Amino acid sequence: MTLNTSSDTTGGPVEQAGSGEDRVRERDAAGVLVSPGAPGGSGAAPAVRGRTTIADAVVEKIAGMAAREVPGVYALGGGLARTLGAVRDRVPGGRPNMARGVKVEVGERQAALDLDIVVEYGVPIPEVAGEVRENVIAAVERMTGLEVVEVNIAVNDVHLPDDDEESASARVE
C-alpha cells in the first residue's frame, strides 16, 4: 500500500491510501490519524468528538473576577451600573454581579473584552490598567482556551478615601 501526502485547506497533512482504498485520513495536532466526518467512535480523538461553546456571560464573569483581583481596582462598572449594583447587593438574597462593568464578544476561538473600572486614589493608573489587562488575558485564556485579541479598559472614576466616611455618617445628629 502506498501513501500520498498532501495538505488540506487547514494546512494539516492528508494521507490518501493508494492500493484500492479510497478513504482520506487526516492527522490531528497530536499526529493521530482521524477520518474526516467520523461521528466519533473509538478512532476519533476526544477533541473531535463534539463541540464546546462558551457563553459570553461565562467569559464576563471570569474577566470580572480577574480584574477585581488586581490591587488598586476599587470596583467595576460606570456610575449608574455601580449604584444599581450596590442596591442589588444589599437586597437580602441578592448576589453580587461579577460581570458588572465587563462586555465581551466571543467568537469560535477568540474573545475581545471591554472593562469599565474605578481605581483607588493614589495608584498609578497606567500600571493598574496594565496589570488588569495581563490578569484578565491570563485568566480567560487559561480557563476557556480562547485567544484574547484585545482588552480595552476605561477608567471611569477614582475612589477617594473619604467617600466611604461621608456615606457612613448621618446627616442629622
N, C-alpha and C positions, 0 to 999 in steps of 0.2 A: 504494500500500500504506500502511495506517495502522498505527501502533504504539500499543498501550495499555500504560501502565506502571503496575505495582502493586508491592507488596512481598511477598516470600515470608516464610516463618517465620524465616529467619535475618536478616531485615532488609535483605537486598540487593534491588535493583530487579529486577523480572522484566518482560521485554517479550514481548508476545504479538502475533504478526503477524495483521492483520485481514483481508486480502483473500484468503480461501480457504486460507491457510496456517494450520494449527492447531498448529504447533510452538511450544513455550515455550522462550525463551532467557534465561539469566541472565548478569549481568555479574559477573566476579570482582573482587577488590580492585584490580586494575590497570585495570579498566574494559573488559577483553576479554570479548566475548560467548562464553558457554560453554553448550553444550546439556546439560541435566541427564541424568545416566546415560550420557553419552558414554564409551565404553570407552577413550578416549584417542587417538586419531588426530591428524592434523595440526591440527584445530581446537581441541583441548583445550590449556589452559595446562599447562606442565610440573608445576606444583604439584598438579594434579588427576589426573595420570596414574598414580597409585599411592599407596601408604600407607607411611609411615615409622614404625616403632616403635622406641623406645629402651628397652633393658633397665634394670632397677633397678641392676644391677652397674655399668653404664656411668656412671650419674649418681653412684653411690657413689665410684667411682674419681676422677671429676672433682672432686667435693667434697673428698675426702681430700687430693688434691694441692693444691687451692686453700687448704685450711686449713693445711697444712704450710708454705706459702709465707709465712705471717704471722710476723713477728718476735715472739718471746715464747711461741710454741707449741713445747713440747718434744716432745710425742707425742700420738697419738690412741688412744683406747680406754681401757677400765677396767683395773683391776689384773690380773685373770686373762687378759683378752684380750691385754694387753701382754706378760705373762710368756710365754704360749704363742707369741705372735708373735715375741718375741725368740729363743726356742728355734728356731722355724721359720726365722728369718733366718740363724741360724748353721749350719744344715744345708747341706752342700755341694749346690749346685744349687737350693737353696731361694730363692724370690724374696720380697721384702717385700710384704706385703698392704697396698696403698694404700687399701683400703676399710675397714680396721680402724677401729672406733670411729664408723662412719657407717652410719646406717639411713635409707632413703628410701621414700617412697610416690610412685609415678609414675602419673599419670593420662594422658589423651589430650593435654592441653595444659598441665597444671600438675604441680608437684612440691613435696613437703614433706619436709624433712630434719631429722634429729636427729643431733647430733655430741657425742661424749664426748672432751674434750681434757684434756691435762695442760699446765700453764703453767710457765714458768721462775720461780723465786723472785725477787721484787722488781718484777715487771712489774705495771702497773695492770690487774687482771683485767677490769673492765668495758670498758676501751679495747681490750684484746686480743680479747675476745669480739665487740665491735662490728666490729673490723677483719676478724675471721674471717667474720662474718656477711656483710659487704659483699663480701669477696673470693669467697666461695662463691656468693653470689647472682649476681655478675657473671660468674663462670666458667661456671656451669651454664646461665644464660640465653643467654650468648654462644655456647656450644658446642652446645647442644641445641635452642634455640628455645623451651624450656618456660618458663612463668611460674613462678617460685619464690614460693609463697604464704607459707611460713614456714621459718625456720631456728632450731631450738631448740638451745641449747648448754648442756651440762652440764660444769662444770669439776670433774673427779674427783680431781685431785691437784696438788700443787706440787712441781716437781723442785728439789731442793736441790743446790747446787754440790758439796757433799762426798759426795753419793750415789754419784757415779762413782768417787771415790777409795777408798771403803770396799770396793766390789765388785772393784776392781782389785788391792788389796793382799791378800797371802796371810795366812791365819790363823796359820800357823806359819813360823818362820824357820829 
